Amino acid sequence: MFCVFQLGGTFACPVAGFLVDGFGRRRTILWLMPAFLGGWILIALAQNMEMIYAGRFITGTDYITSTMALTEIQQEEINSPVAHSLLHTSNDIYWQDSLAEP
């Protein structure tokens, strides 16, 4: 089930940059929140596994876009070049560590 969440994020990452460029970080996050909430409502009211998968895909799309992609953009803009590699590496390590948990 976690793979569906990541699959949604895989489709969202290329789009996130265009959304931020076109609308800005704040508007992008605000527009993603209703869909994120809708995904969780879909999961909570699911009658079958397909509804749970659809909800996970929607929440994965919004979560990955609003946290991973936008966080990377924020780190690039406000931090010094020396800190970029440390922050990107630690972010990737934390993300991979969360995938390794049973």
VENVEN-V121094 format. One record per pair of residues at least 6 apart in sequence whose ideal C-beta (glycine too) atoms are under 8 Angstrom apart, sorted by sequence separation. I is the first residue (numbers start at 0). GAP is how many residues later the second one is. If there is no record, write none. Layout:
# VENVEN-V121094
i = (I/I)
gap = (GAP/GAP)
This chain:
# VENVEN-V121094
i = (44/45/19/22/42/74/75/78/18/41/42/45/74/41/15/18/41/42/74/41/42/74/40/38/39/38/41/42/71/74/38/38/38/39/71/37/38/70/35/34/35/38/67/34/35/34/35/67/32/31/35/31/31/27/28/27/28/27/24/18/7/11/15/24/3/7/11/15/19/24/6/7/10/11/14/19/0/4/7/8/12/0/3/4/7/8/11/12/16/3/6/7/11/15/19/4/5/7/8/9/15/0/4/8/12/3/7/8/12/16/11/4/5/8/1)
gap = (6/6/8/8/8/8/8/8/9/9/9/9/9/10/12/12/12/12/12/13/13/13/14/15/15/16/16/16/16/16/17/18/19/19/19/20/20/20/22/23/23/23/23/26/26/27/27/27/29/30/30/33/34/37/37/38/41/42/45/46/48/48/48/48/49/49/49/49/49/49/50/50/50/50/50/50/51/51/51/51/51/52/52/52/52/52/52/52/52/53/53/53/53/53/53/54/54/54/54/54/54/55/55/55/55/56/56/56/56/56/57/58/58/59/97)
